[in-house]
Amino acid sequence: MSASPAASAHEMRVSDDVARARPSRSLAPIVVAIAAGSPAADAGLVAGDQIVRVNGEVPRDIIEWQMATDEAQVDLDLSRHGVDMAVSIDKREGQPLGVDVSSAVFDRVRTCDNHCEFCFIYQLPKGMRRSLYLKDDDYRLSFLYGNFTTLTRFTEADLERVVTERLSPLHVSIHATDPDVRSAMLKNPRGAMSLRWLRALLDHGIAVRGQIVVCPGVNDGAVLADTLAGILDGFPELDSVAVVPLGVSKFNGEAAMRPHTVAEAQAVVDIVDDWQDVFLATVGKRLVYAADEYYLMAERSFPPAERYDGFPMHEDGIGMARTFEAEFHGRANDATGVRRGFFAAVDAPPNPASYTGLRSGASCATDSDSAAPISLGPRRDAPIGVLTGELGARVISPLVDSLSRSDVRVIPVRNDFFGGNTGVTGLMTGDDVARTLAGEPEGHRYLLPDVCLSDEGRFLDGLTVAELPRRVEIVPTDGIALRAAVEPRGSR
Ligand code: SF4
């Protein structure tokens, strides 16, 4: 856990006052890209400029930056190679400035003060890049990226900002509504009471998506049913609640944390099914949804698409199998929702348009453009191997089989890097993909879903696609893109 001190938002405001008098340049955002022809380009801003103040204020994060730069006049205090500069830009109100900055949070990401036994960050091997070990519990990242916050460090001042700036939706980890169970799961006495902030957010009309990570023997069974009853009683205005299984890697050191048995997974699916009916009858929507992984673990078929009510938690792995299927079979014109890799927040590009909570028109030419499919070699009519995690293979294989094509095959990538029950495609590492590809013939086309890559084209273990033993085509992780990639030449 980061050693950064636990500053409340009130304390942060005090320190911001100090910062206004003498801003810390080490925390100032740095310009990383300028859009050609933008107001920033016309004003002569260049990559590497440090933004010290905007309109006289020190922005704490990309949200304040976005709001300030939406104004018609933007006065910037900059530092360029240590030289102070002032730049004034006139533009239309709401017109993007055309600047990408280096990070989303300029002061400090608020780290979590919990010690959950199921935390996947504790289960990472040593030696990965430092950003992956950051345990954030920051409502700003919840708004920007869909990260889940437990609210154990949330404050009155945070509430005021969320409500004033309408930072909605937020994403909140519930896990259990029983105060004792929740504080025990978070290993934090504040976990017992911090759901009062959830109540306050809902009272102020902030949309909130909840999450329950289910640990067998801890908060499944009667505890899960009690939690869903607690949600009905105390938080019925929630947008939706995702019920997801804990992930267990081979580096797990907590004996009590283990994967579900088939029977346990079936029991979770049954409880969610029963409570969907209760919620539908009482609040008019099913509200609670089990992750796709549960249906695979429980050896059950996925619910029909209409039971997902528009897929409100698609980016959290709820209903992706059904949307992928519809997209692949041409029953959807557009891919559904945002795809996020496991560490999307720490690896996300600085382009504000990529945040889930900010939808700016700003768009700068960055390396993230590499997410488009790229062709790197073999003939279009060469045999095709679709690389995917072991769980993803169970979803994609029936779709590929339905094509009745002997030249297209699914290649499951066993996750030896993390081990345990980590079979999701977003956790595929370069090492495992490289080992798998080394056993496959040369000259074939290999399709790699983009969900396992950072925007710089790196896997979680730091390898790049260029280091793989076979050339791969990076394909957006949706059924439409996969179908287009495997279509025979001349069929489009
Ligand atoms: S709240 Fe999240 S980051 Fe913090 S310990 Fe628990 S699982 Fe890990």
Residues whose N, C-alpha, C, O or C-beta is under 5 A from the ligand:
A	BS01	SF4	C112 N114 H115 C116 C119 K135 D136 T150
